Amino acid sequence: MRPSLTQYVILRLIIISIFITIIYAIALIIVPRNYQTYWFHIGFFIFLLLIIISVIYRGTKKVKRELKLVKNYLSGVDNFNSSNPKAEFFTYEFEEINTQLIQILRKINKKDKQKRKYTAKIKLKNRQRSAMLSAIAHEFRNPISSIIGYAQTINEDDNIPPNLRRKFLTKIYKNGEKIDELLSRLLLWNRFENGEYKLQISRFDIVPLIEDIRLSLEEKYKNRKIDIPKKSFIIEADRALIEIVVKNLIENALKYSQNSVKVKIDRNRIFIIDRGIGISIQNIDKVTKKFFRAEKNSWDNSMGLGLAIVKEILKLHNSSLDIKSKENKGSIFSFSI
């Protein structure tokens, strides 16, 4: 019996830097006898080779795509939230890497948002602090300069007539009052922001309080008239804070109008009405914000805290300030209590 001769067909492939060797054996003894069987083996070998190449090619594309996805994650791509953490992957290991990367990057993104939010708050606080210091410097400069000027004049001139001396001393006194009022507003606002103020609720008639405010402001604003209600109106509130609210609103009306100012009480609501310069549409929602000052008329010329304090006081009383205004027509400020 003749020995069997076998021919080995060796195919070496290089895929992803890995050598793959395929060995297919054909017995040479059958070649001369049966060419049909020989070509069958060759065809089967080529078919098998094509299947292997196709599988490897598809697997390579999937691996490449998944590696690209991982690369995108590590490159800081922002749209990783759109990826499906439960997507099917070519290998279990890549699926695990995908899930873990998404979890890690979402945590990083969340912390980054928190950091940006915190940074924005710090910047806002710094801007507010800068605005407050600027407002304080602006508001205090004029009365302090006046006090220094009048005091220096009185000190340097012993021959000032008594009437002029009294006038200068009155100016010094009024500017001192203004500084005291500004400081009081700052301290009050600071207590509101820190949540330190506690309401002292009492039951009282607000009409006599409005009368006291009227007398005080008519003395300050000569030749101006303030119409107030006569009928009694009993409320329960913090008397000191409500006095600040009413005084602020009436004084604002006096500052920005030339005619009389009217205070009206109707259906448990208090109205302060003027026919002054009014407030523009773009500023009407801003005038109650702290440190806001309209460029045109420096609305609420007291560091931008007057109406902000009014709003905060009313909020403490579970109320709110309603403003209706038209430029060059006047304004109506109202609140319930």
C-alpha positions as CSV (number, residue, x, y, z in Angstrom):
1,M,0.0,0.0,0.0
2,R,1.4,3.3,-1.1
3,P,1.9,5.9,1.6
4,S,-0.5,8.8,1.7
5,L,0.9,12.2,0.6
6,T,-0.7,15.3,2.1
7,Q,-0.4,18.8,0.9
8,Y,-0.9,21.6,3.4
9,V,-2.2,24.9,2.2
10,I,-1.1,27.6,4.6
11,L,-2.7,31.0,4.6
12,R,-1.3,33.7,6.9
13,L,-3.5,36.7,7.6
14,I,-2.6,39.9,9.5
15,I,-5.7,41.4,11.3
16,I,-5.3,44.1,13.9
17,S,-1.6,43.4,14.2
18,I,-2.2,39.7,15.0
19,F,-1.0,36.9,12.9
20,I,-3.7,34.3,12.1
21,T,-2.6,31.1,10.4
22,I,-5.1,28.8,8.6
23,I,-3.9,25.4,7.7
24,Y,-5.9,23.3,5.3
25,A,-4.7,19.8,4.5
26,I,-5.4,18.0,1.2
27,A,-4.2,14.5,0.5
28,L,-2.2,14.7,-2.6
29,I,-2.8,11.0,-3.3
30,I,-6.4,11.9,-4.3
31,V,-5.3,14.6,-6.8
32,P,-4.5,12.4,-9.7
33,R,-7.4,10.1,-9.2
34,N,-10.2,12.6,-8.5
35,Y,-9.9,16.1,-9.8
36,Q,-13.5,16.8,-8.9
37,T,-12.9,16.1,-5.2
38,Y,-9.8,18.2,-5.4
39,W,-11.6,21.2,-6.7
40,F,-14.4,20.6,-4.2
41,H,-11.8,20.9,-1.4
42,I,-10.4,24.1,-3.0
43,G,-13.8,25.6,-3.3
44,F,-14.7,24.7,0.3
45,F,-11.5,26.2,1.5
46,I,-12.1,29.5,-0.4
47,F,-15.7,29.6,0.9
48,L,-14.5,29.0,4.5
49,L,-11.9,31.7,4.0
50,L,-14.4,34.2,2.9
51,I,-16.6,33.5,5.8
52,I,-13.7,33.9,8.2
53,I,-12.6,37.2,6.6
54,S,-16.2,38.5,6.6
55,V,-16.6,37.7,10.3
56,I,-13.3,39.2,11.2
57,Y,-14.0,42.3,9.1
58,R,-17.3,42.9,10.8
59,G,-15.9,42.3,14.2
60,T,-13.0,44.7,13.5
61,K,-15.5,47.4,12.4
62,K,-17.5,46.9,15.6
63,V,-14.4,47.0,17.8
64,K,-13.1,50.1,15.9
65,R,-16.5,51.9,16.4
66,E,-16.5,51.0,20.1
67,L,-13.0,52.2,20.5
68,K,-14.0,55.4,18.8
69,L,-16.8,55.8,21.3
70,V,-14.5,55.3,24.2
71,K,-12.1,57.8,22.7
72,N,-14.9,60.4,22.4
73,Y,-15.8,59.9,26.1
74,L,-12.2,60.4,27.1
75,S,-11.9,63.5,24.8
76,G,-14.6,65.2,26.8
77,V,-17.5,65.0,24.3
78,D,-20.5,66.8,25.8
79,N,-23.2,64.7,24.2
80,F,-22.5,61.4,26.0
81,N,-25.8,61.7,27.8
82,S,-27.5,60.8,24.5
83,S,-25.7,57.4,24.5
84,N,-27.6,54.4,25.6
85,P,-25.8,52.8,28.7
86,K,-27.7,49.5,27.9
87,A,-26.6,49.4,24.2
88,E,-25.4,46.0,22.9
89,F,-21.7,45.8,22.3
90,F,-19.5,43.4,20.5
91,T,-17.8,42.2,23.7
92,Y,-19.0,42.2,27.3
93,E,-15.9,44.1,28.3
94,F,-16.7,47.0,26.0
95,E,-20.3,47.1,27.3
96,E,-19.0,47.3,30.9
97,I,-16.5,50.1,29.9
98,N,-19.3,52.0,28.2
99,T,-21.6,51.8,31.2
100,Q,-18.9,52.8,33.7
101,L,-17.7,55.7,31.5
102,I,-21.2,57.1,31.2
103,Q,-21.7,56.9,34.9
104,I,-18.4,58.6,35.6
105,L,-18.8,61.3,33.0
106,R,-22.3,62.1,34.2
107,K,-21.0,62.6,37.7
108,I,-18.2,64.8,36.4
109,N,-20.7,66.8,34.3
110,K,-23.0,67.2,37.4
111,K,-20.1,68.4,39.5
112,D,-19.1,70.8,36.7
113,K,-22.6,72.3,36.5
114,Q,-22.5,72.7,40.3
115,K,-19.2,74.4,40.1
116,R,-20.4,76.8,37.3
117,K,-23.5,77.6,39.3
118,Y,-21.4,78.2,42.4
119,T,-19.0,80.4,40.4
120,A,-21.9,82.4,39.0
121,K,-23.3,83.0,42.5
122,I,-19.9,84.2,43.7
123,K,-19.6,86.6,40.7
124,L,-23.2,87.8,41.3
125,K,-22.3,88.4,45.0
126,N,-19.2,90.3,44.0
127,R,-21.1,92.5,41.6
128,Q,-23.7,93.2,44.2
129,R,-21.0,94.0,46.8
130,S,-19.4,96.3,44.3
131,A,-22.7,98.0,43.4
132,M,-23.5,98.4,47.1
133,L,-20.1,100.0,47.8
134,S,-20.5,102.3,44.8
135,A,-24.0,103.3,45.9
136,I,-22.8,103.9,49.5
137,A,-19.9,106.0,48.3
138,H,-22.2,108.0,46.0
139,E,-25.0,108.5,48.6
140,F,-22.7,109.4,51.5
141,R,-20.4,111.7,49.5
142,N,-22.9,114.6,49.1
143,P,-24.2,114.9,52.6
144,I,-20.7,114.4,54.1
145,S,-19.3,117.1,51.7
146,S,-22.1,119.4,52.7
147,I,-21.5,118.9,56.4
148,I,-17.8,119.5,56.0
149,G,-18.3,122.6,53.9
150,Y,-20.9,124.3,56.2
151,A,-18.9,123.3,59.3
152,Q,-15.7,124.7,57.8
153,T,-17.4,128.0,56.9
154,I,-18.8,128.4,60.4
155,N,-15.5,127.5,62.0
156,E,-13.4,129.9,59.8
157,D,-15.7,132.9,59.9
158,D,-16.6,134.3,63.3
159,N,-18.5,137.2,61.7
160,I,-21.2,135.1,60.0
161,P,-24.7,136.7,60.6
162,P,-26.9,134.7,63.1
163,N,-29.5,134.0,60.4
164,L,-26.9,132.5,58.0
165,R,-25.3,130.6,60.9
166,R,-28.7,129.0,61.7
167,K,-29.2,128.2,58.1
168,F,-25.9,126.4,57.8
169,L,-26.5,124.5,61.1
170,T,-29.9,123.5,59.8
171,K,-28.2,122.2,56.6
172,I,-25.7,120.3,58.7
173,Y,-28.5,118.8,60.8
174,K,-30.5,117.7,57.7
175,N,-27.5,116.1,56.1
176,G,-26.7,114.3,59.3
177,E,-30.3,113.0,59.3
178,K,-29.9,111.8,55.8
179,I,-26.7,109.8,56.7
180,D,-28.5,108.3,59.7
181,E,-31.4,107.3,57.4
182,L,-29.1,105.7,54.9
183,L,-27.3,103.7,57.6
184,S,-30.6,102.6,59.0
185,R,-31.7,101.3,55.6
186,L,-28.4,99.4,55.2
187,L,-28.7,97.8,58.7
188,L,-32.4,96.9,58.1
189,W,-31.6,95.3,54.8
190,N,-28.7,93.4,56.3
191,R,-31.1,92.0,58.9
192,F,-33.6,91.0,56.3
193,E,-31.0,89.2,54.2
194,N,-29.6,87.3,57.2
195,G,-33.2,86.4,58.3
196,E,-32.6,88.1,61.7
197,Y,-35.7,90.3,61.8
198,K,-38.7,89.1,63.8
199,L,-42.0,90.7,63.3
200,Q,-43.6,92.5,66.3
201,I,-47.3,92.2,65.4
202,S,-49.8,94.5,67.0
203,R,-53.2,95.8,66.3
204,F,-53.4,99.5,65.5
205,D,-55.2,102.2,63.4
206,I,-53.0,103.0,60.3
207,V,-54.7,106.4,59.7
208,P,-53.0,108.2,62.6
209,L,-49.7,106.7,61.5
210,I,-50.3,108.1,58.0
211,E,-51.1,111.5,59.5
212,D,-47.8,111.6,61.4
213,I,-46.0,110.7,58.2
214,R,-47.8,113.4,56.3
215,L,-46.9,116.1,58.9
216,S,-43.2,115.0,58.8
217,L,-43.0,115.0,55.0
218,E,-44.9,118.2,54.5
219,E,-42.4,119.9,56.7
220,K,-39.6,118.5,54.7
221,Y,-41.2,119.1,51.3
222,K,-42.4,122.7,51.5
223,N,-45.5,123.8,49.5
224,R,-46.4,120.1,48.8
225,K,-49.8,118.6,49.8
226,I,-50.5,115.1,50.8
227,D,-54.2,114.0,50.9
228,I,-54.9,111.2,53.3
229,P,-58.0,109.3,54.3
230,K,-60.0,110.2,57.4
231,K,-61.8,107.0,58.1
232,S,-60.3,104.7,60.7
233,F,-58.6,101.5,59.3
234,I,-57.5,98.9,61.9
235,I,-54.8,96.4,60.9
236,E,-52.6,93.8,62.5
237,A,-48.9,94.2,61.5
238,D,-45.5,95.3,62.6
239,R,-46.1,99.1,63.2
240,A,-42.5,100.1,62.7
241,L,-42.1,98.3,59.4
242,I,-45.5,99.5,58.0
243,E,-44.4,103.0,58.9
244,I,-41.3,102.5,56.7
245,V,-43.4,101.1,53.9
246,V,-45.9,104.0,53.8
247,K,-43.2,106.7,54.3
248,N,-41.1,105.3,51.5
249,L,-44.0,105.1,49.1
250,I,-45.3,108.6,49.9
251,E,-41.7,110.2,49.7
252,N,-41.1,108.5,46.4
253,A,-44.3,110.0,45.1
254,L,-43.2,113.5,46.4
255,K,-39.7,113.1,44.8
256,Y,-41.0,112.3,41.4
257,S,-44.0,114.5,41.0
258,Q,-44.9,118.2,41.3
259,N,-48.6,118.0,42.2
260,S,-50.2,116.7,45.3
261,V,-49.9,113.1,46.4
262,K,-53.0,111.1,47.5
263,V,-53.2,108.2,49.9
264,K,-56.4,106.2,49.6
265,I,-57.8,103.2,51.4
266,D,-60.3,101.1,49.5
267,R,-61.5,97.5,50.2
268,N,-58.7,96.8,52.7
269,R,-56.1,98.0,50.2
270,I,-53.9,101.1,50.6
271,F,-53.1,103.2,47.5
272,I,-50.4,105.9,47.1
273,I,-51.2,107.9,43.9
274,D,-49.1,110.6,42.2
275,R,-49.2,112.3,38.8
276,G,-45.4,112.5,38.3
277,I,-42.9,111.3,35.8
278,G,-44.0,107.7,36.0
279,I,-41.9,104.6,35.4
280,S,-41.0,103.1,32.0
281,I,-42.3,99.7,31.0
282,Q,-38.8,98.2,30.9
283,N,-38.1,99.4,34.5
284,I,-41.4,98.7,36.2
285,D,-40.4,95.2,37.1
286,K,-36.9,96.3,38.2
287,V,-37.6,99.2,40.6
288,T,-38.2,96.8,43.5
289,K,-34.9,95.0,43.0
290,K,-32.1,95.9,45.4
291,F,-29.4,98.3,44.1
292,F,-31.5,99.1,41.0
293,R,-31.1,102.7,39.9
294,A,-32.7,103.9,36.6
295,E,-30.2,106.0,34.6
296,K,-32.8,108.6,33.7
297,N,-34.0,109.7,37.1
298,S,-32.1,107.5,39.6
299,W,-35.4,106.1,40.8
300,D,-35.5,105.6,44.6
301,N,-32.4,107.7,45.2
302,S,-31.3,105.9,48.3
303,M,-28.8,103.2,47.2
304,G,-31.6,101.4,45.3
305,L,-32.8,99.9,48.6
306,G,-36.0,101.9,49.3
307,L,-38.5,99.9,47.3
308,A,-36.5,96.7,47.8
309,I,-37.1,97.1,51.5
310,V,-40.8,97.9,51.0
311,K,-41.1,94.7,48.9
312,E,-39.3,92.6,51.6
313,I,-41.4,94.1,54.5
314,L,-44.7,93.3,52.6
315,K,-43.4,89.8,51.9
316,L,-42.9,89.3,55.6
317,H,-46.5,90.3,56.1
318,N,-47.6,87.8,53.3
319,S,-48.4,90.7,51.0
320,S,-46.9,92.2,47.9
321,L,-46.5,95.6,46.2
322,D,-48.5,96.3,43.1
323,I,-47.2,99.0,40.7
324,K,-49.2,100.6,37.9
325,S,-47.4,103.4,36.1
326,K,-47.3,105.3,32.8
327,E,-44.5,107.7,31.8
328,N,-45.3,111.3,32.3
329,K,-48.7,110.3,33.6
330,G,-48.0,109.1,37.1
331,S,-47.9,106.0,39.3
332,I,-50.1,104.0,41.7
333,F,-48.4,101.9,44.4
334,S,-50.8,99.7,46.3
335,F,-50.7,96.8,48.8
336,S,-53.1,94.9,51.1
337,I,-52.4,94.3,54.8
